[in-house]
Structures are given as structure tokens and as C-alpha cells.
Amino acid sequence: MPRSNRPRRPVSGKGAAAKAGPAGKAAGKKGNGEVPELDLERARAGIARRESAPDGEWMVRTMTARNAEKTYICPGCSTAVVPGVAHLVVWKDDHLFGAAAGLAERRHWHTNCWLSRSYRYR
């Protein structure tokens, strides 16, 4: 029989008092506490994606406006990426000196500067 997606009933009544531990939670069950709400923006921002381009393999991570706390200089337009502006963090995945060196040389790009970089030097 397939599992139901309906939430379970809260533990109440005369059976709950016998199963409750010292903190008032039912003994033997996992996850009886409240579940924190999932922050989709935070979950999406932490994952880097791989992009292939004529200039090599790149790892690209989205930096949300909420998480952008410092000022950086965009290598595409040489202007500031100010705090509170969503942008991309980019590093070379196939760096000559290894992955750690590529990560150490990561740069913060405006999203439009990164997307239009391949058309600029033709």
C-alpha cells in the first residue's frame, strides 16, 4: 500500500502521558519537534553549477541579494558589485594548478557581465 502524504495526528490523549519523556516529547519517535520552514533562496544559492565555455570549464554559484555583504569589483565591467546586489561567484574548474588554486582565484561578477562575456571580445 502506498504511503500517505497526510501529516500524522498529534500525540494527545491518555496514551501520550505514558509515552512522554522528561522533556514532554514522545519517547522512541524521531522528529517530534517543530520543523523549520525551508528557505528555498538559501538552498538554491549554495549550489555551484558547472558551465562549459570556449574559455574553459567554470564553476558558477549564485549569490543572493540577502547574502551579498561586501563590495567587489566586477572583472567584466570594472565597476563595483555593492552589498545587497545579487551576483555570481565564478572560479575556474580546470585551473592549471588544481581545484584549490581555482577556488582561491574566484571572482564576483554582475550576472549580465558574466552572461555577455563571450560576446565582448569577438
N, C-alpha and C positions, 0 to 999 in steps of 0.2 A: 504494500500500500504506500503511495507517495506521502511524503511529509507535508504537513500543513504549514502555510506561511503565516497563519494567525498567531499573534502573541499568546504566550501562556497566561493562564489566570494567575493573579497574585495569590501568594500563600496567605490564607486567612482561615479563621475558624478554630475549632478545638485541636486539630492536628498540627497547627503551626506552633503552638506553645510547646509541644513536646519535642519538635524538631529544632527549635531555635537554640542557637548557641549563646555565648556570653555577650556578643555584640548585637544580638537580636536578629541575626541572619540565620537562615535555614542551614543546618549542617548537611554536608555531603553534596551540595549543589554548587556549581561554579557560576560566577557572573550574576549574583543576586543583586549587586549594586546597580546604580543607575549608569546607563551607557551614555558617554559623552557624545554630543552631536558631531557628525563628521564634517570637517571643514574641507570642502572639495577644492577650494582655491589653494589651500596649503598643500594638499595631496598632489595636485597637478604640478605645482611649482618645483617640487623636489626631485622630479624625474628628468634626467637628461636623455635627449634623443640623439641618435647618430644621423648626420647628414653627409651625403657624398656630393662633392663639387669638383670642378676642374682643378681647383687649387688644393685638393686633398680631402681627407676624412676629418669631420669636425663633430665635436660633442656640443650640443646646444641645450641650455637649461633656461626656462622662463623664470624671470624674477618679477614677482607681482609688485604692484604699487605699494602694498602694505609692507612688504619685506624690504623694499629699497630704502636703505637708511644712510648711504654715503653718496658723495659726489664722485663721479668717474668721468674720464674723458673718452668719448666715443672715437675709435680709430677710423671710422668711416667718414665722419664729418668734422672731427676735431673740435666739437663743442661739448659742453658738459651734459652728463646724464645726472640730473639733480635728484635728490631724495624725493620719494613719492611718485616717481615716474616708472611705469612698467617698462622693462627692457629685457635683453637677452644676455646671458653669460656664456661665452664661447671659448673653447680651447681645442687645440689640435689633438686629434686622437692618434694620428700616426706620426708623432713627433720623432725627430731623428735620435734624440737622447732618451726616449722612453715615455711612458704614460705619465710618470710623476713630473717630468720636465714640461710636458704639455699642459698639465694641470696648473703648474706654477706660473705659466705664462698666459693664463686665461685673461680675457678682456671683456669689458662690458660694452655692448653695442645697443644703439637705438634699434628697435625692431625694423623700421623702414630702411635704415642704413644697411643692416645685415641682409635684408631681402634684395636690395638693389646693388649689392657689392659686385656681382659678376657682370653687370651691365656697364659699370662705370669706366672700365679700363680697356674697352674694345677699340 
